[in-house]
Amino acid sequence: MVATDLDSRFTFDTFVVGPANRLAAAAAGMWRRALDLNPDNSTIRAKIDQLGAAAGT
């Protein structure tokens, strides 16, 4: 999947955080901030790929 394949409606700006997904939203936000601070960090990108593989995405 390429970033351009993503639906532009599904962003952190429109994400609704509720009791069932509060932890997931916080974790995703932390990863996003880490990548914003250092977008070329291959260690962070590798971890994201591992998490995606574990989740079956």
N, C-alpha and C positions, 0 to 999 in steps of 0.2 A: 504494500500500500504506500502510496506517495502522499505527501502532505496536501497536494491539490485534490486528492480523492476524498478528503474529509468534508463533511457537511459543515458549511460555515455557520449554521445555526447552533451547532454544538460546541460552544467555547466555554472557557472559565467565566466569561462575563455573563453568560445566560444560565449557568449551572445552578440548580436549586439544591441547596444543602439542607438536608433534613436529618432526623435522628438515625435513620438507617444507613446513611452514607457520610456522616460527619467525619469519621476517621479516614475514609478513602479520599475525601475532598482535601483534608489537611495534608495527607501524604502526597497527593498529586500536586498540591500547591508548593510543597517543599521541594519536590523534584523540579518543578517549573522555575522556581526562584534560583535553584542551584545552576540550572542550565542558562538562565538569564545572566547570571554572574560570570559564568565561564562556558560559553557555548561550544568550545572545542574540546571539552573535557571528555576524553574517550572512556575514562573509568565510569563516569555517570551514565554515558550512553550505553555502555556494556551492561550495567546493572538494569537499565530500563529494558534492554533487549531480553535479559534473563527473566525479568518479571513478566514480560509479555509472553515469553515461551512457556513459562510455568502456568500462566493463565489460559494458554491455548489460543492466543491471538496471533 
